[in-house]
Amino acid sequence: MSNTLDGNTTLISLTIIRSNFNIPDNCSIITNSLQSLCLSGNTIGEIGELFTLQLQNSLSLKYLDLSNNNLSEASVKRLFGALKDNRSLETFNISHNKIELKACITLSDALKQNKSLKSLNLCNSQMDDFGAINLGVGLRDNQGLEVLDISCNSIKEGLIDIFTVRLQKFCEQLIQIY
C-alpha cells in the first residue's frame, strides 16, 4: 500500500472498512491530496509515529474515521497529540476505542490549540468522569468545535448535565453535545 500511495497526487478519498488492515510503521498513507480517510473496524491496535506525524502535518485531510479499531492507549495519545498542530482536520471519529484518562488529558491540551476541528466523535469509548472533566478543561479554550459526541460512555448522568450546561456557556460555537 505504501508504495502505491507514495507520490500519488490525485487520490482524495480512501476507505478500507473491516478488512483487518494494519498501518505499517513505514506506510505513507496520508498523502498531500488525501481529504478523507476511513479505516473503521480494522482492529488496527497500534498506530506508529509516521502516521501521527503525517496527521500532524497534513494540510489536506479533513475527515478521519478510526472508529472501532481497538487502538492502544499509546496510539490514542499520539493521535490526540497530533491534533494540537493539525490545521486541516474538521471531522474526527475515534468512537468505539478505549480512551483512558491520560489520553483525555492529551486531547484536552490539543483542543486548547486546535482551531480546525468541528466534529469530534468519542462515543462508546469507556471515558469516565475524570476523562470528561479533563476534556471540558480543553474545550473551554477551544474556538472551533461545533459537534461533540460523548454518548454511551461511563460518565455519570448528573455530570453530563453539568458538563453540557457549562460547555454551552463557554463554547458559544458548540451546537450539539450528545
Buried (B, 14 or more C-beta within 10 A) or exposed (E): EEEEBEEEEEBEEBEBEEEEBBBEEEBBBBBEEBBBBBBBBBEBEBBBEBBBBBBBBBEBBBBBBBBBBBBBBEBBBBBBBBBBBBEBBBBBBBBBBBBBBBBBBBBBBBBBBBEEBBBBBBBBBBBBBEBBBBBBBBBBEBEBBBBBBBBBBEBEEEBBEEBBEEBEEEBEEBEEBE
